[in-house]
Structure formats: structure tokens, C-alpha cells
Amino acid sequence: MTRHILTFFAALAFMGQLAFAQLAVTPLSIKSGETVHKFTVEIADTPDSIREGLMFRESLAPDAGMLFDFGEVRPAAMWMKNTLIPLDMLFMDADGEVIAIARNAVPGSLRSLGPGVPVRAVLEIPGGRAKELGINPGDKVTHPIFGSAGG
């Protein structure tokens, strides 16, 4: 019996490690006017990592974020289910141009957020950060998924 209990807890611990597997982290920059803002982003590019996103995170550094790489231009809608912190969501086309921003998305909200047009990727950064840095639609995101270096 004890062996079965230990096996159960070992399996549970392993599943927990899979749930919080590390995502690739890369540099990304946003050119807004003459200013370049640098971020370090986690890449969500699998169905599971895209679905989970930044859920259950209690904080996010001001220069950190998550880049959702859809691999192609497609319709996208995001929500804040199980997300504990407010986020700005930048929706980008295939060239990395910001086409829309959902600012200060409400933690836990099930409201669907999207630009209403297909996008290549979405960048989530701390809520209010886009306004603080003056990031707006038309700004350019530099990252390898857009065919450009991200530093």
C-alpha cells in the first residue's frame, strides 16, 4: 500500500513539473517613434502553452512578457481566465506591426479580446506598460518570428 501511495505522489510531482515546464525565453524590441523598448519574452507556440499563457502568475517584471506565436496569420481572441495580473495585449500582423492593443485587460475576465482581424502573434506585457512607454498601433515589434532580430 505504501509503495502505491509513493508511486502516486511521484507521478503527481512529475505531472506538476510538466505543467510548469520552462518556455523558451528570447529578446524582443518595440520601436515606438525614435525610441526602442527592450523586453525579454517567453514564447508560447504550442497549443498547451498558448492555452495556458500567463495564467496563475502572481507578477511580471516591467521588461518581461509572453509572445504568443501562432505560426501563421489567423483570427485570434484572448481572455484572462485564471490570470491574476492585469495585462496589455499587443496584436501584431505578419511583419510585426502592432495593429491593436487591449490595454489593462481585467484579471479573471472571460471577455474575449481581439482586434477583429487575423494576426500573426500577440504580445502580453504588464498592464499599463504600453501607455507608460507610449506604445501604440503602428509601432514595430522586432523578433525572429517576424524575420527580424529581437535584441
Buried (B, 14 or more C-beta within 10 A) or exposed (E): EEEEEEEEEEEEEEEEEEEEEEBEEBBBBBBBEEEEBEBEBBBBBEEEBBEBBBEEBEEBEEBBBBBBBBEEBEEBEBBBEEBBBBBBBBBBBBEBBBBBBBBBBEBEEEEEBBBEEBBBBBBBBBBBBBEEBEBEEEBBBBBEBBEBEBE
